[in-house]
Amino acid sequence: MGLFTDRDLVAMAIQLEEHGQAFYSRAADKVADTRCKDLLRRLARDEATHRELFERMLSSLGGVQVPQSCDGEDQSYVRAHLESQVFSRARMDQLLGQATVLERDALQLGVDSEKDSILFYSEMKSFVSTSDHPVVDRIIAEEREHFSALVELLGTAGR
């Protein structure tokens, strides 16, 4: 109990990137502001690139069992974090179910989701091989850039 594989974590990361790509693509189609639309489309492309990196990483993994950490974090925590926080399906569906989406709402969901992604990937690093750390570090850096770009545009949304 409490054991999962490095493959499980990378598969979760792939799912996270797929959700991000779907959100940014759909949101870009529903916002009116050109700057927001352009940023959301770029972020969707970046998420697709991240997914591809994780897919390559997944193909090189051997399914090493990852023990529960000493502070009690286990598989259920990681899965709960992924499902409830990062690109929450409920929040995405609620927002994107509208005919049009306010830029401010799309940007705020992106900000929240990027913060959660950074946390997830930072924690994930302690469970994957050190040889995979550069890939995870690269993605964390890009997620931070996404966060900053979203925050900057959010500050000017509606003006």
MDTraj code that builds the backbone (N, CA, C; nanometers):
import mdtraj as md
import numpy as np

residues = "MET GLY LEU PHE THR ASP ARG ASP LEU VAL ALA MET ALA ILE GLN LEU GLU GLU HIS GLY GLN ALA PHE TYR SER ARG ALA ALA ASP LYS VAL ALA ASP THR ARG CYS LYS ASP LEU LEU ARG ARG LEU ALA ARG ASP GLU ALA THR HIS ARG GLU LEU PHE GLU ARG MET LEU SER SER LEU GLY GLY VAL GLN VAL PRO GLN SER CYS ASP GLY GLU ASP GLN SER TYR VAL ARG ALA HIS LEU GLU SER GLN VAL PHE SER ARG ALA ARG MET ASP GLN LEU LEU GLY GLN ALA THR VAL LEU GLU ARG ASP ALA LEU GLN LEU GLY VAL ASP SER GLU LYS ASP SER ILE LEU PHE TYR SER GLU MET LYS SER PHE VAL SER THR SER ASP HIS PRO VAL VAL ASP ARG ILE ILE ALA GLU GLU ARG GLU HIS PHE SER ALA LEU VAL GLU LEU LEU GLY THR ALA GLY ARG".split()
xyz = np.array([
    [0.0846, -0.1187, 0.0000],
    [0.0000, 0.0000, 0.0000],
    [0.0892, 0.1252, 0.0000],
    [0.0444, 0.2257, -0.0707],
    [0.1222, 0.3485, -0.0724],
    [0.2370, 0.3448, -0.1705],
    [0.2468, 0.2386, -0.2519],
    [0.3537, 0.2306, -0.3503],
    [0.2972, 0.2588, -0.4882],
    [0.3741, 0.3248, -0.5677],
    [0.3388, 0.3486, -0.7059],
    [0.4676, 0.3508, -0.7842],
    [0.4563, 0.3509, -0.9142],
    [0.5765, 0.3443, -0.9970],
    [0.6096, 0.4807, -1.0544],
    [0.7340, 0.4928, -1.0981],
    [0.7735, 0.6152, -1.1653],
    [0.6917, 0.6330, -1.2933],
    [0.6541, 0.5221, -1.3551],
    [0.5687, 0.5266, -1.4738],
    [0.4326, 0.5882, -1.4406],
    [0.3784, 0.5552, -1.3220],
    [0.2507, 0.6138, -1.2791],
    [0.2598, 0.7655, -1.2735],
    [0.3681, 0.8152, -1.2142],
    [0.3846, 0.9597, -1.2019],
    [0.3968, 1.0282, -1.3370],
    [0.4722, 0.9699, -1.4258],
    [0.4891, 1.0297, -1.5575],
    [0.3578, 1.0218, -1.6356],
    [0.2835, 0.9130, -1.6188],
    [0.1524, 0.9034, -1.6836],
    [0.0587, 1.0125, -1.6312],
    [0.0665, 1.0416, -1.5018],
    [-0.0135, 1.1500, -1.4442],
    [0.0280, 1.2841, -1.5034],
    [0.1578, 1.3032, -1.5222],
    [0.2069, 1.4278, -1.5811],
    [0.1567, 1.4417, -1.7248],
    [0.1533, 1.3322, -1.7986],
    [0.1007, 1.3352, -1.9358],
    [-0.0460, 1.3779, -1.9334],
    [-0.1219, 1.3206, -1.8411],
    [-0.2630, 1.3561, -1.8277],
    [-0.2783, 1.5045, -1.7936],
    [-0.1947, 1.5537, -1.7050],
    [-0.1973, 1.6950, -1.6665],
    [-0.1750, 1.7840, -1.7882],
    [-0.0768, 1.7508, -1.8690],
    [-0.0465, 1.8302, -1.9878],
    [-0.1591, 1.8228, -2.0900],
    [-0.2232, 1.7064, -2.1027],
    [-0.3371, 1.6937, -2.1934],
    [-0.4517, 1.7836, -2.1489],
    [-0.4793, 1.7851, -2.0185],
    [-0.5854, 1.8713, -1.9657],
    [-0.5521, 2.0184, -1.9899],
    [-0.4268, 2.0564, -1.9664],
    [-0.3850, 2.1943, -1.9896],
    [-0.3995, 2.2335, -2.1350],
    [-0.3558, 2.1460, -2.2245],
    [-0.3666, 2.1745, -2.3674],
    [-0.5131, 2.1914, -2.4070],
    [-0.5979, 2.1029, -2.3592],
    [-0.7412, 2.1104, -2.3920],
    [-0.8020, 2.2405, -2.3389],
    [-0.7687, 2.2753, -2.2147],
    [-0.8239, 2.3971, -2.1574],
    [-0.7815, 2.5197, -2.2367],
    [-0.6512, 2.5341, -2.2587],
    [-0.6019, 2.6532, -2.3274],
    [-0.6573, 2.6624, -2.4698],
    [-0.6675, 2.5504, -2.5394],
    [-0.7210, 2.5513, -2.6761],
    [-0.8675, 2.5933, -2.6766],
    [-0.9467, 2.5321, -2.5898],
    [-1.0901, 2.5635, -2.5851],
    [-1.1130, 2.7063, -2.5367],
    [-1.0370, 2.7503, -2.4387],
    [-1.0540, 2.8862, -2.3866],
    [-1.0180, 2.9889, -2.4933],
    [-0.9144, 2.9617, -2.5714],
    [-0.8737, 3.0548, -2.6768],
    [-0.9860, 3.0759, -2.7781],
    [-1.0651, 2.9727, -2.8009],
    [-1.1764, 2.9837, -2.8950],
    [-1.2932, 3.0637, -2.8382],
    [-1.2959, 3.0836, -2.7057],
    [-1.4116, 3.1461, -2.6413],
    [-1.3873, 3.2865, -2.5879],
    [-1.2640, 3.3347, -2.5938],
    [-1.2368, 3.4711, -2.5468],
    [-1.2326, 3.5655, -2.6667],
    [-1.2625, 3.6912, -2.6394],
    [-1.2662, 3.7895, -2.7479],
    [-1.1337, 3.8632, -2.7667],
    [-1.0651, 3.8918, -2.6573],
    [-0.9435, 3.9719, -2.6614],
    [-0.8325, 3.9000, -2.7381],
    [-0.7752, 3.9678, -2.8367],
    [-0.6718, 3.9083, -2.9217],
    [-0.5465, 3.8716, -2.8435],
    [-0.5026, 3.9582, -2.7516],
    [-0.3814, 3.9271, -2.6726],
    [-0.4034, 3.8013, -2.5891],
    [-0.5196, 3.7914, -2.5288],
    [-0.5515, 3.6743, -2.4465],
    [-0.5597, 3.5488, -2.5337],
    [-0.6274, 3.5603, -2.6466],
    [-0.6415, 3.4489, -2.7407],
    [-0.5028, 3.3988, -2.7853],
    [-0.4135, 3.4921, -2.8189],
    [-0.2789, 3.4545, -2.8637],
    [-0.2005, 3.3841, -2.7530],
    [-0.2092, 3.4378, -2.6312],
    [-0.1378, 3.3754, -2.5193],
    [-0.1916, 3.2352, -2.4928],
    [-0.3224, 3.2195, -2.4905],
    [-0.3816, 3.0884, -2.4636],
    [-0.3426, 2.9876, -2.5717],
    [-0.3371, 3.0300, -2.6945],
    [-0.2951, 2.9390, -2.8030],
    [-0.1485, 2.8984, -2.7870],
    [-0.0641, 2.9944, -2.7491],
    [0.0789, 2.9608, -2.7271],
    [0.0924, 2.8628, -2.6118],
    [0.0175, 2.8844, -2.5044],
    [0.0250, 2.7943, -2.3895],
    [-0.0232, 2.6545, -2.4274],
    [-0.1252, 2.6449, -2.5112],
    [-0.1727, 2.5137, -2.5573],
    [-0.0617, 2.4406, -2.6324],
    [0.0103, 2.5133, -2.7175],
    [0.1229, 2.4503, -2.7904],
    [0.2319, 2.4051, -2.6944],
    [0.2622, 2.4875, -2.5939],
    [0.3643, 2.4511, -2.4960],
    [0.3237, 2.3253, -2.4195],
    [0.1964, 2.3165, -2.3820],
    [0.1506, 2.1985, -2.3082],
    [0.1642, 2.0729, -2.3944],
    [0.1390, 2.0850, -2.5235],
    [0.1562, 1.9710, -2.6145],
    [0.3027, 1.9279, -2.6189],
    [0.3933, 2.0257, -2.6202],
    [0.5365, 1.9952, -2.6186],
    [0.5749, 1.9253, -2.4881],
    [0.5215, 1.9723, -2.3761],
    [0.5505, 1.9088, -2.2465],
    [0.5017, 1.7637, -2.2465],
    [0.3823, 1.7427, -2.3011],
    [0.3275, 1.6066, -2.3074],
    [0.4222, 1.5161, -2.3861],
    [0.4729, 1.5665, -2.4982],
    [0.5650, 1.4874, -2.5795],
    [0.6927, 1.4545, -2.5021],
    [0.7445, 1.5497, -2.4253],
    [0.8644, 1.5233, -2.3438],
    [0.8369, 1.4125, -2.2422],
    [0.7215, 1.4201, -2.1767],
    [0.6872, 1.3177, -2.0785],
    [0.6620, 1.1824, -2.1443],
    [0.6069, 1.1818, -2.2645],
    [0.5872, 1.0550, -2.3353],
    [0.7211, 0.9895, -2.3659],
    [0.8199, 1.0706, -2.4056],
    [0.9547, 1.0148, -2.4294],
    [1.0142, 0.9627, -2.2989],
    [0.9931, 1.0377, -2.1907],
    [1.0436, 0.9938, -2.0611],
    [0.9770, 0.8617, -2.0217],
    [0.8486, 0.8510, -2.0434],
    [0.7742, 0.7301, -2.0069],
    [0.8285, 0.6080, -2.0800],
    [0.8643, 0.6255, -2.2068],
    [0.9136, 0.5116, -2.2848],
    [1.0485, 0.4613, -2.2347],
    [1.1198, 0.5437, -2.1581],
    [1.2516, 0.5018, -2.1096],
    [1.2483, 0.4483, -1.9669],
    [1.1313, 0.4501, -1.9034],
    [1.1225, 0.4076, -1.7639],
    [1.0967, 0.2585, -1.7524],
    [1.1455, 0.2012, -1.6442],
    [1.1298, 0.0586, -1.6234],
    [1.0261, 0.0204, -1.5200],
    [0.9522, 0.1129, -1.4653],
    [0.8496, 0.0777, -1.3681],
    [0.9036, 0.0545, -1.2282],
    [0.9997, 0.1331, -1.1870],
    [1.0577, 0.1213, -1.0538],
    [0.9516, 0.1561, -0.9495],
    [0.9407, 0.0752, -0.8459],
    [0.8473, 0.1034, -0.7375],
    [0.9005, 0.2182, -0.6537],
    [0.8163, 0.3158, -0.6300],
    [0.8538, 0.4328, -0.5524],
    [0.7901, 0.4206, -0.4154],
    [0.8707, 0.4120, -0.3083],
    [0.8127, 0.3981, -0.1756],
    [0.7498, 0.5281, -0.1275],
    [0.6580, 0.5112, -0.0353],
    [0.5944, 0.6254, 0.0294],
    [0.7030, 0.7097, 0.0957],
    [0.6911, 0.8411, 0.0889],
    [0.7907, 0.9272, 0.1523],
    [0.7717, 0.9257, 0.3032],
    [0.8754, 0.9693, 0.3749],
    [0.8691, 0.9649, 0.5207],
    [0.7635, 1.0562, 0.5804],
    [0.7204, 1.1584, 0.5081],
    [0.6196, 1.2470, 0.5646],
    [0.4772, 1.1995, 0.5352],
    [0.4620, 1.0781, 0.4814],
    [0.3307, 1.0193, 0.4622],
    [0.2658, 1.0459, 0.3277],
    [0.3350, 1.1149, 0.2395],
    [0.2770, 1.1389, 0.1079],
    [0.2719, 1.0070, 0.0330],
    [0.1588, 0.9772, -0.0267],
    [0.1470, 0.8518, -0.1003],
    [0.0693, 0.8714, -0.2286],
    [0.0399, 0.7620, -0.2927],
    [-0.0256, 0.7653, -0.4227],
    [-0.1581, 0.8412, -0.4174],
    [-0.2352, 0.8210, -0.3142],
    [-0.3647, 0.8886, -0.3081],
    [-0.3488, 1.0403, -0.3023],
    [-0.2455, 1.0900, -0.2335],
    [-0.2209, 1.2338, -0.2281],
    [-0.1905, 1.2880, -0.3667],
    [-0.1004, 1.2207, -0.4363],
    [-0.0591, 1.2678, -0.5684],
    [-0.1781, 1.2661, -0.6644],
    [-0.2538, 1.1569, -0.6631],
    [-0.3706, 1.1487, -0.7520],
    [-0.4760, 1.2523, -0.7152],
    [-0.5004, 1.2703, -0.5855],
    [-0.5995, 1.3694, -0.5416],
    [-0.5569, 1.5091, -0.5841],
    [-0.4278, 1.5379, -0.5710],
    [-0.3773, 1.6688, -0.6123],
    [-0.4018, 1.6895, -0.7613],
    [-0.3676, 1.5906, -0.8382],
    [-0.3826, 1.6006, -0.9829],
    [-0.5286, 1.6176, -1.0216],
    [-0.6164, 1.5379, -0.9634],
    [-0.7568, 1.5400, -1.0031],
    [-0.8327, 1.6617, -0.9517],
    [-0.7992, 1.7081, -0.8321],
    [-0.8807, 1.8136, -0.7734],
    [-0.8239, 1.9532, -0.7921],
    [-0.6984, 1.9669, -0.8166],
    [-0.6383, 2.0990, -0.8210],
    [-0.5934, 2.1419, -0.9596],
    [-0.5188, 2.0604, -1.0250],
    [-0.4556, 2.1004, -1.1496],
    [-0.5543, 2.0856, -1.2649],
    [-0.5845, 2.1985, -1.3298],
    [-0.6808, 2.2008, -1.4384],
    [-0.8036, 2.1183, -1.4009],
    [-0.8629, 2.1528, -1.2880],
    [-0.9815, 2.0855, -1.2370],
    [-1.0851, 2.0710, -1.3478],
    [-1.1253, 1.9474, -1.3731],
    [-1.2243, 1.9211, -1.4786],
    [-1.3543, 1.9946, -1.4504],
    [-1.3965, 1.9979, -1.3241],
    [-1.5221, 2.0651, -1.2902],
    [-1.5136, 2.2144, -1.3220],
    [-1.4034, 2.2779, -1.2814],
    [-1.3867, 2.4213, -1.3100],
    [-1.3756, 2.4463, -1.4597],
    [-1.3016, 2.3602, -1.5289],
    [-1.2868, 2.3758, -1.6731],
    [-1.4219, 2.3642, -1.7421],
    [-1.4964, 2.2590, -1.7077],
    [-1.6249, 2.2355, -1.7726],
    [-1.7234, 2.3482, -1.7435],
    [-1.7239, 2.3966, -1.6210],
    [-1.8135, 2.5052, -1.5841],
    [-1.7802, 2.6312, -1.6644],
    [-1.6529, 2.6661, -1.6684],
    [-1.6121, 2.7872, -1.7390],
    [-1.6313, 2.7733, -1.8897],
    [-1.5887, 2.6613, -1.9447],
    [-1.5913, 2.6452, -2.0896],
    [-1.7281, 2.6059, -2.1428],
    [-1.8204, 2.5758, -2.0523],
    [-1.9566, 2.5448, -2.0938],
    [-2.0346, 2.6687, -2.1340],
    [-1.9804, 2.7828, -2.1069],
    [-2.0450, 2.9086, -2.1425],
    [-2.0201, 2.9395, -2.2906],
    [-2.1113, 3.0158, -2.3493],
    [-2.0969, 3.0522, -2.4908],
    [-1.9716, 3.1356, -2.5136],
    [-1.9483, 3.2313, -2.4237],
    [-1.8252, 3.3097, -2.4289],
    [-1.7641, 3.3078, -2.2892],
    [-1.6364, 3.3302, -2.2847],
    [-1.5636, 3.3264, -2.1581],
    [-1.4967, 3.4619, -2.1384],
    [-1.5130, 3.5163, -2.0199],
    [-1.4438, 3.6413, -1.9886],
    [-1.2944, 3.6138, -1.9788],
    [-1.2142, 3.7004, -2.0371],
    [-1.0694, 3.6836, -2.0346],
    [-1.0194, 3.6664, -1.8920],
    [-1.0722, 3.7493, -1.8016],
    [-1.0294, 3.7458, -1.6625],
    [-1.0496, 3.6068, -1.6008],
    [-1.1621, 3.5434, -1.6310],
    [-1.1920, 3.4100, -1.5763],
    [-1.0983, 3.3038, -1.6337],
    [-1.0746, 3.3103, -1.7643],
    [-0.9841, 3.2136, -1.8279],
    [-0.8421, 3.2294, -1.7751],
    [-0.7990, 3.3536, -1.7636],
    [-0.6632, 3.3803, -1.7144],
    [-0.6481, 3.3354, -1.5690],
    [-0.7492, 3.3604, -1.4857],
    [-0.7407, 3.3212, -1.3448],
    [-0.7334, 3.1696, -1.3301],
    [-0.8124, 3.0964, -1.4082],
    [-0.8043, 2.9506, -1.4025],
    [-0.6658, 2.9048, -1.4486],
    [-0.6123, 2.9693, -1.5492],
    [-0.4769, 2.9363, -1.5939],
    [-0.3730, 2.9621, -1.4860],
    [-0.3830, 3.0766, -1.4178],
    [-0.2897, 3.1104, -1.3081],
    [-0.2967, 3.0047, -1.1992],
    [-0.4182, 2.9731, -1.1560],
    [-0.4360, 2.8736, -1.0492],
    [-0.3796, 2.7381, -1.0903],
    [-0.4059, 2.7004, -1.2135],
    [-0.3612, 2.5702, -1.2623],
    [-0.2105, 2.5632, -1.2801],
    [-0.1497, 2.6714, -1.3251],
    [-0.0038, 2.6722, -1.3395],
    [0.0639, 2.6618, -1.2026],
    [0.0088, 2.7308, -1.1023],
    [0.0645, 2.7184, -0.9656],
    [0.0579, 2.5735, -0.9196],
    [-0.0572, 2.5101, -0.9426],
    [-0.0725, 2.3702, -0.9026],
    [0.0220, 2.2789, -0.9804],
    [0.0429, 2.3099, -1.1082],
    [0.1350, 2.2304, -1.1898],
    [0.2776, 2.2390, -1.1363],
    [0.3186, 2.3593, -1.1012],
    [0.4537, 2.3789, -1.0469],
    [0.4711, 2.2975, -0.9188],
    [0.3717, 2.3003, -0.8329],
    [0.3768, 2.2213, -0.7096],
    [0.3841, 2.0728, -0.7410],
    [0.2998, 2.0253, -0.8311],
    [0.2982, 1.8838, -0.8666],
    [0.4342, 1.8393, -0.9201],
    [0.4897, 1.9152, -1.0148],
    [0.6174, 1.8767, -1.0743],
    [0.7319, 1.8878, -0.9746],
    [0.7259, 1.9844, -0.8859],
    [0.8301, 1.9964, -0.7828],
    [0.8284, 1.8742, -0.6918],
    [0.7106, 1.8285, -0.6569],
    [0.7002, 1.7084, -0.5722],
    [0.7366, 1.5832, -0.6505],
    [0.6988, 1.5797, -0.7764],
    [0.7262, 1.4645, -0.8619],
    [0.8763, 1.4380, -0.8716],
    [0.9557, 1.5451, -0.8709],
    [1.1014, 1.5313, -0.8841],
    [1.1612, 1.4380, -0.7801],
    [1.1038, 1.4379, -0.6606],
    [1.1615, 1.3534, -0.5554],
    [1.1313, 1.2055, -0.5776],
    [1.0457, 1.1734, -0.6747],
    [1.0075, 1.0348, -0.6978],
    [1.0611, 0.9756, -0.8268],
    [1.1211, 1.0587, -0.9121],
    [1.1739, 1.0047, -1.0376],
    [1.3261, 1.0039, -1.0324],
    [1.3831, 0.9297, -1.1213],
    [1.5278, 0.9162, -1.1294],
    [1.5952, 1.0523, -1.1468],
    [1.7113, 1.0675, -1.0859],
    [1.7843, 1.1937, -1.0989],
    [1.8198, 1.2221, -1.2452],
    [1.8302, 1.1188, -1.3260],
    [1.8594, 1.1412, -1.4678],
    [1.7426, 1.2098, -1.5394],
    [1.6232, 1.2023, -1.4805],
    [1.5061, 1.2687, -1.5394],
    [1.4832, 1.4082, -1.4822],
    [1.5607, 1.4483, -1.3821],
    [1.5434, 1.5801, -1.3208],
    [1.5568, 1.6960, -1.4203],
    [1.6521, 1.6914, -1.5150],
    [1.6617, 1.8037, -1.6093],
    [1.5332, 1.8251, -1.6902],
    [1.4651, 1.7167, -1.7291],
    [1.3394, 1.7297, -1.8029],
    [1.2347, 1.7952, -1.7143],
    [1.2228, 1.7481, -1.5906],
    [1.1242, 1.8038, -1.4986],
    [1.1591, 1.9495, -1.4668],
    [1.2864, 1.9792, -1.4470],
    [1.3286, 2.1177, -1.4208],
    [1.2925, 2.2095, -1.5371],
    [1.3120, 2.1600, -1.6588],
    [1.2788, 2.2396, -1.7776],
    [1.1298, 2.2706, -1.7795],
    [1.0484, 2.1709, -1.7501],
    [0.9032, 2.1907, -1.7524],
    [0.8602, 2.2838, -1.6394],
    [0.9202, 2.2710, -1.5217],
    [0.8895, 2.3625, -1.4109],
    [0.9220, 2.5056, -1.4524],
    [1.0355, 2.5253, -1.5161],
    [1.0737, 2.6603, -1.5610],
    [0.9724, 2.7147, -1.6615],
    [0.9270, 2.6309, -1.7519],
    [0.8289, 2.6758, -1.8502],
    [0.6937, 2.7033, -1.7847],
    [0.6552, 2.6220, -1.6861],
    [0.5289, 2.6459, -1.6151],
    [0.5377, 2.7778, -1.5370],
    [0.6536, 2.8079, -1.4837],
    [0.6721, 2.9368, -1.4154],
    [0.6573, 3.0526, -1.5140],
    [0.7109, 3.0354, -1.6335],
    [0.6977, 3.1389, -1.7355],
    [0.5509, 3.1553, -1.7737],
    [0.4790, 3.0439, -1.7849],
    [0.3354, 3.0502, -1.8141],
    [0.2636, 3.1286, -1.7043],
    [0.2947, 3.0946, -1.5802],
    [0.2339, 3.1631, -1.4654],
    [0.2569, 3.3140, -1.4753],
    [0.3822, 3.3531, -1.4994],
    [0.4155, 3.4959, -1.5078],
    [0.3426, 3.5653, -1.6218],
    [0.3365, 3.5013, -1.7373],
    [0.2680, 3.5610, -1.8525],
    [0.1187, 3.5770, -1.8250],
    [0.0595, 3.4772, -1.7609],
    [-0.0826, 3.4842, -1.7277],
    [-0.1107, 3.5941, -1.6261],
    [-0.0262, 3.6038, -1.5228],
    [-0.0432, 3.7065, -1.4209],
    [-0.0298, 3.8453, -1.4819],
    [0.0679, 3.8610, -1.5688],
    [0.0894, 3.9924, -1.6325],
    [-0.0329, 4.0319, -1.7164],
    [-0.0834, 3.9403, -1.7952],
    [-0.2006, 3.9730, -1.8776],
    [-0.3247, 3.9904, -1.7905],
    [-0.3367, 3.9131, -1.6859],
    [-0.4496, 3.9274, -1.5929],
    [-0.4532, 4.0667, -1.5340],
    [-0.3369, 4.1227, -1.5061],
    [-0.3284, 4.2578, -1.4501],
    [-0.3813, 4.3651, -1.5429],
    [-0.3867, 4.3339, -1.6729],
    [-0.4353, 4.4322, -1.7686],
    [-0.5708, 4.3931, -1.8289],
    [-0.6240, 4.2770, -1.7930],
    [-0.7505, 4.2280, -1.8500],
    [-0.8636, 4.3248, -1.8217],
    [-0.9436, 4.3470, -1.9220],
    [-1.0588, 4.4341, -1.9072],
    [-1.0277, 4.5820, -1.9193],
    [-0.9045, 4.6156, -1.9501],
    [-0.8659, 4.7587, -1.9646],
    [-0.8649, 4.7981, -2.1093],
])
top = md.Topology()
chain = top.add_chain()
for i, resn in enumerate(residues, 1):
    res = top.add_residue(resn, chain, resSeq=i)
    for name in ("N", "CA", "C"):
        top.add_atom(name, md.element.get_by_symbol(name[0]), res)
traj = md.Trajectory(xyz[None], top)
